[in-house]
């Protein structure tokens, strides 16, 4: 999908209408979580349950849990930020692998979790390798057999490939409207891997 794709606009409009209806009915939007960067290091995986129509579809298909993931990396100023593969979350935003602040990532989250790979060497390798994928387009077809376009968990699996630590839990099968049956790397299967420990 591109930013100008009517489906993207419709998803944003539907999300805004649902939120407006909840507010009008007296419901309060959920509080946004904050991220304690002091608990993180490069190579950690930051998961979220997001607020987009895309995230809602993932949560529905998975029956709950996480909908998105990115890799923590060192910023040019020495702080921490995130590299992730995502559809556009704001008008004009690039749909694909991009660098983002931790705060911007949390802005689209109802829940956040951070998981640390067992191997610090593999984590450092993956954080550096994630930079290699910056600028790749988002894989709207969810094709994990090619890295020319990437979705979030596919980026993680590719970044860790060759690190000595596999973070590819295999494929989960879904039936997706317009795409049919797809085999994807599930964010919840990834988070459940024994090679990861939750730190946040």
C-alpha positions as CSV (number, residue, x, y, z in Angstrom):
1,X,0.0,0.0,0.0
2,X,1.0,3.6,-0.5
3,X,0.1,6.6,1.6
4,X,-2.4,7.6,-1.0
5,X,-4.0,4.2,-1.1
6,X,-7.8,4.6,-0.5
7,X,-7.7,1.6,1.9
8,X,-5.2,3.4,4.1
9,X,-7.4,6.5,4.2
10,X,-10.5,4.4,4.9
11,X,-8.8,2.6,7.8
12,X,-7.7,6.0,9.3
13,X,-11.2,7.4,8.9
14,X,-12.9,4.3,10.5
15,X,-10.4,4.4,13.4
16,X,-11.2,8.1,14.0
17,X,-14.9,7.6,13.8
18,X,-14.8,4.7,16.3
19,X,-12.6,6.8,18.7
20,X,-15.0,9.8,18.3
21,X,-18.0,7.5,19.1
22,X,-16.3,6.2,22.2
23,X,-15.4,9.7,23.4
24,X,-19.0,10.9,22.7
25,X,-20.3,8.0,24.7
26,X,-18.2,9.0,27.7
27,X,-15.5,6.4,27.2
28,X,-11.9,7.6,27.8
29,X,-9.2,6.6,25.3
30,X,-6.7,4.3,27.0
31,X,-3.6,5.9,28.5
32,X,-0.5,5.7,26.3
33,X,2.4,3.8,27.9
34,X,5.8,5.4,28.4
35,X,9.1,3.6,27.7
36,X,11.9,3.7,30.3
37,X,14.9,3.9,27.9
38,X,17.3,3.2,30.9
39,X,16.1,-0.4,30.8
40,X,16.9,-0.9,27.1
41,X,20.0,-1.6,25.0
42,X,20.6,-2.0,21.3
43,X,19.3,-5.2,19.9
44,X,16.4,-5.4,22.3
45,X,13.0,-6.0,20.7
46,X,10.2,-3.5,21.5
47,X,6.7,-4.9,21.0
48,X,3.5,-3.0,21.1
49,X,-0.3,-3.5,20.9
50,X,-1.0,-0.6,18.5
51,X,-3.9,1.7,17.8
52,X,-4.2,1.4,14.0
53,X,-6.6,-0.6,11.9
54,X,-3.6,-2.7,10.8
55,X,-2.8,-3.5,14.4
56,X,-6.4,-4.3,15.2
57,X,-6.4,-6.8,12.3
58,X,-3.2,-8.5,13.7
59,X,-4.7,-8.7,17.2
60,X,-7.9,-10.1,15.8
61,X,-6.1,-12.7,13.8
62,X,-3.9,-13.6,16.8
63,X,-6.6,-13.6,19.3
64,X,-4.9,-10.8,21.4
65,X,-1.4,-10.0,22.3
66,X,1.2,-8.0,20.4
67,X,0.6,-6.5,17.0
68,X,4.0,-4.9,16.1
69,X,7.7,-5.1,16.9
70,X,10.9,-3.1,16.2
71,X,14.6,-3.3,17.0
72,X,16.2,-0.9,19.5
73,X,19.3,0.8,18.0
74,X,21.7,3.5,19.1
75,X,20.9,7.0,17.7
76,X,23.5,9.4,16.2
77,X,23.4,11.4,19.5
78,X,24.1,8.3,21.6
79,X,20.6,7.8,22.8
80,X,18.2,5.0,21.8
81,X,15.7,4.8,19.0
82,X,13.9,2.1,17.0
83,X,14.0,0.7,13.5
84,X,10.8,-1.0,12.4
85,X,8.9,-1.9,9.3
86,X,5.4,-0.4,9.3
87,X,2.6,1.0,7.1
88,X,2.3,4.8,7.4
89,X,0.9,5.9,10.7
90,X,0.6,9.6,9.8
91,X,-0.2,11.3,6.5
92,X,2.9,11.6,4.3
93,X,4.9,9.1,6.4
94,X,7.1,6.5,4.6
95,X,5.6,3.0,4.5
96,X,8.5,0.7,5.2
97,X,11.6,0.3,7.3
98,X,12.3,3.5,9.1
99,X,14.0,4.9,12.2
100,X,11.8,6.4,14.9
101,X,12.1,7.8,18.4
102,X,10.9,5.6,21.3
103,X,8.3,8.2,22.1
104,X,6.9,8.2,18.6
105,X,6.6,4.4,18.7
106,X,4.8,4.6,22.1
107,X,2.4,7.2,20.8
108,X,0.7,4.5,18.7
109,X,0.6,1.9,21.5
110,X,-1.9,0.7,24.1
111,X,0.7,-1.6,25.6
112,X,4.5,-1.9,25.3
113,X,6.9,-4.8,26.1
114,X,10.6,-5.1,25.6
115,X,12.4,-8.5,25.2
116,X,16.1,-9.1,25.3
117,X,17.9,-11.7,23.2
118,X,20.1,-14.2,25.2
119,X,23.2,-13.3,23.3
120,X,24.5,-9.7,23.6
121,X,26.7,-10.3,20.6
122,X,23.7,-11.4,18.4
123,X,21.7,-8.4,19.6
124,X,24.5,-6.0,18.7
125,X,24.8,-7.7,15.3
126,X,21.1,-7.4,14.7
127,X,21.0,-3.7,15.7
128,X,23.7,-3.0,13.2
129,X,22.1,-5.1,10.5
130,X,18.8,-3.4,10.9
131,X,20.4,-0.3,9.5
132,X,21.0,-2.1,6.3
133,X,17.3,-2.4,5.7
134,X,16.4,1.2,6.2
135,X,14.3,2.5,3.2
136,X,12.9,-0.9,2.2
137,X,9.2,-0.7,1.4
138,X,6.5,-2.2,3.7
139,X,5.5,-5.8,2.6
140,X,1.8,-5.4,2.3
141,X,1.6,-8.9,0.7
142,X,3.2,-10.4,3.9
143,X,5.6,-12.4,1.8
144,X,8.3,-13.7,4.2
145,X,10.2,-15.4,1.4
146,X,11.8,-12.2,0.1
147,X,13.5,-9.4,1.8
148,X,13.0,-6.8,-1.0
149,X,10.0,-5.6,1.1
150,X,9.6,-6.3,4.8
151,X,7.0,-6.4,7.5
152,X,7.9,-6.0,11.2
153,X,8.6,-9.5,12.3
154,X,10.2,-10.3,9.0
155,X,12.7,-7.4,9.6
156,X,13.6,-8.9,13.0
157,X,14.2,-12.4,11.6
158,X,16.3,-11.0,8.8
159,X,18.3,-8.7,11.1
160,X,19.2,-11.7,13.3
161,X,20.0,-14.0,10.4
162,X,23.7,-14.8,10.5
163,X,24.0,-13.5,14.1
164,X,24.3,-17.0,15.6
165,X,20.8,-16.6,17.2
166,X,17.8,-17.5,15.1
167,X,14.7,-15.4,15.9
168,X,12.5,-17.0,13.3
169,X,9.7,-19.0,15.1
170,X,8.4,-20.3,11.8
171,X,5.1,-19.4,10.1
172,X,1.6,-18.9,11.5
173,X,-1.2,-19.3,8.9
174,X,-4.1,-16.8,8.6
175,X,-6.9,-16.2,6.2
176,X,-6.8,-12.4,5.4
177,X,-9.4,-10.5,3.4
178,X,-8.2,-9.5,0.0
179,X,-4.9,-11.5,0.4
180,X,-6.4,-15.0,1.1
181,X,-4.4,-17.5,3.1
182,X,-1.0,-16.1,4.2
183,X,1.9,-17.6,6.2
184,X,3.5,-15.0,8.5
185,X,6.0,-14.6,11.3
186,X,3.7,-14.0,14.3
187,X,4.7,-11.2,16.7
188,X,3.4,-13.4,19.6
189,X,5.2,-16.5,18.5
190,X,8.4,-14.3,18.2
191,X,7.9,-12.9,21.8
192,X,7.3,-16.4,23.1
193,X,10.7,-17.7,21.9
194,X,13.0,-19.1,24.6
195,X,15.9,-17.1,23.3
196,X,14.1,-13.9,24.5
197,X,13.6,-12.6,28.1
198,X,11.1,-9.9,28.9
199,X,12.8,-6.8,30.5
200,X,9.9,-4.3,30.3
